[in-house]
Amino acid sequence: MIKNLKFNHFGLAVKNKKKSEVFLLNLGYKKKKEVIDNNQKVRATIMTHPVNFDIEIISKIRQSDVTPIDRLISINSSVIYHICFECSDIKKLEIEMKKKNLLFKKIVKRTFSPLFNKDVSFYFSDSMGIIEIIHL
């Protein structure tokens, strides 16, 4: 069992941030924090709920921007596309994944996230899709 991961949120890529926010607000979610991530040219908003899991809404800042979510939102108006975990020892996690013969390939190198005020990196897993790791 892989023990050094803690679930954080699901990532939702959207064309219309307002629509998604209104939907989640009607489900009892509250906006916790919103930031502009100029590196990725996206707006990121964390929505929290007292009982349900957190959701990060990711949208383009400007429609003309080239962003990591372009392909996703060209096909769907909104789509959950990543799961995020917190990890205190990424090297140990990478070793554990390899020992268990689980695909865990880095697709976005470690970078600072203004939403979490921590570094994050992204991995691909053939069993889970895109996994974001918040480095603790």
C-alpha positions as CSV (number, residue, x, y, z in Angstrom):
1,M,0.0,0.0,0.0
2,I,1.3,3.5,-0.9
3,K,1.0,5.5,2.3
4,N,2.6,8.9,1.7
5,L,-0.3,10.4,-0.3
6,K,-3.2,12.4,1.0
7,F,-6.1,13.3,-1.3
8,N,-6.5,17.1,-1.9
9,H,-8.9,17.8,-4.8
10,F,-10.3,17.0,-8.2
11,G,-9.4,19.4,-11.1
12,L,-12.2,20.7,-13.4
13,A,-11.3,22.4,-16.7
14,V,-14.1,24.7,-17.9
15,K,-14.9,27.0,-20.7
16,N,-17.3,29.1,-18.5
17,K,-16.0,29.6,-15.0
18,K,-19.1,31.5,-13.8
19,K,-21.5,28.7,-14.8
20,S,-19.4,26.1,-13.0
21,E,-19.1,28.3,-9.9
22,V,-22.9,28.9,-9.8
23,F,-23.5,25.2,-10.1
24,L,-21.2,24.3,-7.2
25,L,-22.5,27.2,-5.1
26,N,-25.9,25.7,-5.5
27,L,-24.6,22.4,-4.2
28,G,-23.3,24.1,-1.0
29,Y,-19.7,24.8,-2.1
30,K,-17.9,28.0,-1.2
31,K,-15.1,29.8,-3.0
32,K,-12.0,29.4,-0.8
33,K,-9.4,31.1,-3.0
34,E,-8.9,32.3,-6.6
35,V,-5.6,33.1,-8.3
36,I,-4.2,33.9,-11.7
37,D,-1.5,31.6,-12.7
38,N,0.5,33.6,-15.3
39,N,2.8,30.6,-16.0
40,Q,-0.1,28.5,-17.4
41,K,-2.3,31.5,-18.4
42,V,-5.2,30.1,-16.3
43,R,-7.4,31.2,-13.5
44,A,-7.6,28.7,-10.7
45,T,-10.3,28.6,-8.0
46,I,-10.6,26.2,-5.1
47,M,-14.2,25.4,-4.1
48,T,-14.7,23.7,-0.8
49,H,-17.7,21.9,0.8
50,P,-18.2,20.9,4.5
51,V,-18.7,17.2,3.5
52,N,-17.7,16.7,-0.1
53,F,-14.3,16.7,-1.8
54,D,-12.7,20.0,-2.9
55,I,-12.8,21.0,-6.6
56,E,-10.4,23.2,-8.4
57,I,-11.9,25.1,-11.3
58,I,-9.4,25.9,-14.0
59,S,-10.3,28.3,-16.8
60,K,-8.5,30.4,-19.4
61,I,-7.6,34.0,-18.4
62,R,-8.2,35.2,-22.0
63,Q,-9.8,33.1,-24.8
64,S,-6.8,33.9,-27.0
65,D,-4.3,32.4,-24.5
66,V,-2.6,29.1,-25.2
67,T,-3.1,26.9,-22.0
68,P,-2.7,23.3,-20.8
69,I,-6.5,22.9,-20.8
70,D,-7.1,24.0,-24.5
71,R,-7.6,20.5,-25.9
72,L,-9.9,19.4,-23.0
73,I,-12.2,22.4,-23.3
74,S,-12.3,22.2,-27.1
75,I,-14.0,18.8,-26.8
76,N,-16.1,19.4,-23.6
77,S,-17.4,22.6,-22.0
78,S,-16.2,21.1,-18.7
79,V,-14.4,18.0,-17.7
80,I,-12.8,16.6,-14.5
81,Y,-9.3,15.9,-15.8
82,H,-7.0,15.4,-12.8
83,I,-6.9,14.1,-9.2
84,C,-4.6,15.8,-6.7
85,F,-2.7,14.4,-3.8
86,E,-0.3,16.0,-1.2
87,C,3.0,14.3,-0.7
88,S,5.9,15.0,1.7
89,D,8.5,12.8,0.0
90,I,8.1,12.7,-3.8
91,K,11.3,10.7,-4.3
92,K,10.0,7.9,-2.0
93,L,6.6,8.0,-3.9
94,E,8.4,7.6,-7.2
95,I,10.3,4.6,-5.9
96,E,7.2,3.0,-4.4
97,M,5.3,3.4,-7.7
98,K,8.2,1.8,-9.6
99,K,8.5,-1.1,-7.1
100,K,4.8,-1.8,-7.5
101,N,5.2,-1.6,-11.3
102,L,2.7,1.3,-11.5
103,L,3.2,3.8,-14.4
104,F,3.9,7.2,-12.8
105,K,5.5,9.3,-15.5
106,K,6.3,13.0,-14.8
107,I,4.6,15.2,-17.5
108,V,5.1,18.6,-15.9
109,K,8.2,19.4,-13.9
110,R,8.0,20.9,-10.4
111,T,6.7,24.5,-10.5
112,F,5.3,27.0,-8.0
113,S,1.5,27.1,-7.7
114,P,0.1,30.4,-6.5
115,L,-3.2,28.6,-5.5
116,F,-1.5,26.4,-2.9
117,N,1.6,28.6,-2.2
118,K,3.6,25.4,-2.7
119,D,5.4,23.6,-5.6
120,V,3.4,21.1,-7.6
121,S,4.2,18.6,-10.4
122,F,2.1,16.5,-12.7
123,Y,2.3,12.9,-13.5
124,F,0.6,10.5,-15.9
125,S,-0.7,7.1,-14.7
126,D,-2.4,4.7,-17.2
127,S,-4.7,3.7,-14.4
128,M,-5.6,7.1,-13.0
129,G,-4.9,9.6,-15.8
130,I,-3.3,12.9,-14.7
131,I,-2.2,13.2,-11.1
132,E,-1.1,16.5,-9.6
133,I,1.2,16.3,-6.6
134,I,1.4,19.2,-4.1
135,H,4.9,19.0,-2.6
136,L,4.7,19.5,1.2
